[in-house]
Amino acid sequence: MPRAGLTSERVVRAGAELADEVGLEAVTVSALARAFGVRTASLYSHVDGATGLQEGIARLALDELADLAGEAVAGRSGKDALVALASAYRDYAGRHPGRYAATRLRLAADSVAVPAARRHATLTRSVLRGYPLDEAYAVHAVRLIGSVVHGFTALEVGGSFEHSAPASEESWARILDALDLTLRQWSSSAS
């Protein structure tokens, strides 16, 4: 019989909170069991081992982030939408580094987190509607945006920009300007 008060959702949420505190790689079923004051075996009725726990955290984080990004993008187009989307990701990573790391996990095709991950591609494609981009280039543009936003964010969260000037905020603004310019000119410059 499961311990009173423990649910899959509560276990996953506790895992996400722990990931933000100590890093995703340190989150294990046994670490959560210690936090709940139960035996490790007690949690296996709520999560399917380490993989199930990580996928649960990924799904939670992907859903949270898609909700935030969707709200940020709503009613915006073009560069305003691009900046809102990119900034939502960057801000989330700064507030929730462990959860953000979970959004970058490679997911199995049958993972419970796949539908949440697909929401992000849909959001990015909606931002691209504000640009004169041929549909043939959409997948490349989605990948470009993801690479730029996640690459910069990963470096920043990892502390790579802390020891140099100017502040990373200035670089972020210039990078988004360049990304906007690239997207506005892509159809005419693509071969």
Disulfide bonds with the S-S distance in Angstrom:
none
